């Protein structure tokens, strides 16, 4: 399949795909504006990505204005080496995932180390952990009752 020209807004991501060479992922390059797949690279390891992007003329690479990927260090390497003039954007899924994980770590740390044992807040944090990652408009305004203490707050 003939490769399309690189888009102005380039997205790069991997898909699980085992290859005879031992690779676990192929790389899908797509156009952010249209969602169209531009090309697929058979492996996400640096030597395969180097070979692929080296074969693309510098003028075509310079036309890429925005480089969008997840936080895989191989993509940062590709962006810096082959698309130095483009803006680097981490896709929002991975930003939200990172923030959610940080919030979970903070909640667990507070739960384990700061809040006094057997208090209403500790029971709330344990039983209602999903509330910490829910959009404010979806949280109901209701009283909380501890199943262990039978008190409301």
Buried (B, 14 or more C-beta within 10 A) or exposed (E): EEEEEBBEBBBBBBEEBEEEEEBEBBBBBBBBEEEEEBBBBBBBBEEBBBEBBEEBEEEEBBBBEBBBBBEBEBBBEBBEBBBEEBEEBBBEEBEEEEEEEEEEEEBEEEBEEEBEEEEBBBBBBEEEBEBEEEEEEEEEEEEBEBEEEEEEE
